[in-house]
Amino acid sequence: MATPEQMQEMVAAVQNLSVEVWNLSMKVQTLRTENNVLKQLVSNREPKTVDLPPMALPSGKYDGTPKRLKEFLEACSVHFTFRPNTFPTGHTRVGFMISNMAGNALAWATPLVLGTDPILKDYEAFVARLKQAFERPEITFAAGEDLLDIHQGQTDVLTYITTFKRLAT
């Protein structure tokens, strides 16, 4: 059995612990309140987006030449990747592609635009139809011939490697 002094010490220790628990509970409540305020601030904050204006493609407008189709599609893809806010939908992507067409490619796309074809809103379907119209099987054969003809010669190594990778894919 505990002595009266030991009992007083235990009661004092329990009282001290009770005060400490109460203080910690108050700190937790304060932190919860601050956390809720911060959550509210963050959820109300609009993300900053920067709309970059569309730029002309470095390779110029696509004229329908089968050999240039892959280059055109890759240039558009890079453009869309680095400007997601400018091209958020299939419709905006297709519109950009058509605005970068000339010659036979533009002549091919014009009836789609004038007839308001639903494919104008579907980027993947538009690319598939574009490939169907302008991608030729002989391109693969021509690329194989180009690979056989490639040599470093006077060209620097970086240009040689870039050309090789482009022709090999």
C-alpha positions in Angstrom: 0.0 0.0 0.0 1.2 3.5 -0.8 1.9 6.0 1.9 0.0 9.3 2.0 3.1 11.1 0.6 3.3 8.7 -2.3 -0.4 9.2 -2.9 0.0 13.0 -3.0 2.9 12.6 -5.4 0.8 10.3 -7.7 -2.1 12.8 -7.6 0.2 15.7 -8.4 1.7 13.7 -11.3 -1.7 12.8 -12.7 -2.7 16.5 -12.4 0.4 17.6 -14.2 -0.2 15.0 -16.9 -3.8 16.2 -17.2 -2.7 19.8 -17.7 -0.1 18.7 -20.3 -2.7 16.6 -22.2 -5.1 19.6 -22.1 -2.3 21.9 -23.5 -1.5 19.4 -26.2 -5.2 19.1 -27.1 -5.4 22.9 -27.5 -2.3 22.9 -29.7 -3.7 20.2 -31.8 -7.0 22.2 -32.2 -5.0 25.3 -33.2 -3.1 23.3 -35.8 -6.3 21.8 -37.2 -7.8 25.2 -37.5 -4.6 26.6 -39.2 -4.6 23.5 -41.5 -8.2 24.1 -42.5 -7.5 27.7 -43.3 -4.5 26.8 -45.4 -6.5 24.1 -47.3 -9.1 26.7 -48.0 -6.6 29.1 -49.4 -4.9 26.5 -51.5 -8.2 25.2 -52.9 -9.4 28.7 -53.8 -6.1 29.6 -55.6 -6.3 29.4 -59.3 -3.3 27.6 -60.9 -1.2 30.0 -62.9 -1.2 29.1 -66.5 0.7 30.8 -69.3 -0.8 30.6 -72.7 2.0 30.7 -75.2 0.9 31.9 -78.6 1.1 29.2 -81.3 4.3 29.5 -83.3 5.0 28.6 -86.9 6.5 25.2 -87.4 10.2 25.3 -88.1 9.9 23.1 -91.1 7.2 25.4 -92.6 3.8 24.4 -93.8 3.1 20.8 -94.8 2.3 20.5 -98.5 1.2 16.9 -98.7 4.6 15.5 -99.6 4.6 11.9 -98.2 8.2 12.0 -97.3 7.6 15.1 -95.0 4.5 13.7 -93.2 6.4 12.1 -90.3 8.4 15.3 -89.7 5.2 17.4 -89.8 3.5 15.1 -87.3 6.5 15.1 -85.0 6.8 18.9 -85.1 3.1 19.3 -84.3 3.4 16.8 -81.4 6.3 18.7 -79.9 4.3 21.9 -80.2 1.3 20.4 -78.4 3.4 18.9 -75.7 5.0 22.2 -74.8 1.8 24.2 -75.1 -0.8 22.1 -73.4 -2.9 25.2 -72.3 -2.9 26.5 -75.9 -4.0 23.2 -77.3 -6.2 21.6 -74.7 -8.6 19.9 -77.1 -8.5 17.8 -80.2 -10.3 20.6 -82.1 -7.6 23.2 -81.3 -4.8 20.7 -82.3 -6.5 19.9 -85.6 -7.1 23.5 -86.3 -3.4 24.3 -85.7 -2.4 21.4 -88.0 -4.7 22.6 -90.8 -3.4 26.2 -90.4 0.0 24.8 -91.0 -0.9 23.1 -94.3 -0.5 24.2 -97.9 -0.8 22.8 -101.3 -2.2 19.3 -101.6 -2.5 18.9 -97.8 -4.7 22.1 -97.6 -6.7 21.0 -100.6 -7.3 17.7 -98.8 -8.3 19.4 -95.5 -10.5 22.1 -97.0 -13.6 19.9 -97.7 -13.4 18.6 -94.1 -13.5 22.2 -92.8 -16.2 23.4 -95.2 -18.4 20.3 -94.5 -17.7 20.6 -90.7 -16.6 17.0 -90.5 -16.8 15.7 -86.9 -13.2 14.4 -87.3 -12.1 18.0 -86.8 -12.7 17.5 -83.1 -10.8 14.2 -82.8 -7.0 14.7 -83.1 -6.2 11.0 -83.2 -8.8 10.2 -85.9 -7.6 13.2 -87.9 -4.0 12.1 -87.8 -5.0 8.6 -88.8 -7.0 9.9 -91.8 -4.1 12.3 -92.7 -1.7 9.3 -92.7 -4.1 7.3 -94.8 -4.2 10.1 -97.3 -0.5 11.0 -97.5 1.6 8.2 -96.0 2.8 5.9 -98.7 4.3 2.4 -98.3 7.0 3.2 -100.7 8.3 5.7 -98.1 9.5 2.8 -96.0 11.4 1.5 -99.0 12.8 4.9 -99.8 13.9 5.4 -96.2 15.7 2.0 -96.4 17.5 3.2 -99.6 18.4 6.4 -97.8 19.9 4.4 -94.9 22.1 2.5 -97.4 23.3 5.8 -99.0 24.1 7.6 -95.7 27.7 8.2 -94.8 29.5 10.6 -92.5 31.8 12.2 -95.1 32.1 15.9 -94.3 29.2 15.9 -91.9 29.8 16.3 -88.1 28.9 13.3 -86.0 25.9 14.9 -84.3 24.3 15.6 -87.7 25.1 12.0 -88.9 23.5 10.5 -85.8 20.4 12.7 -86.0 20.0 11.9 -89.7 20.5 8.2 -89.0 17.9 8.1 -86.2 15.4 10.0 -88.3 15.8 7.7 -91.2 15.8 4.5 -89.1 12.4 5.2 -87.5 
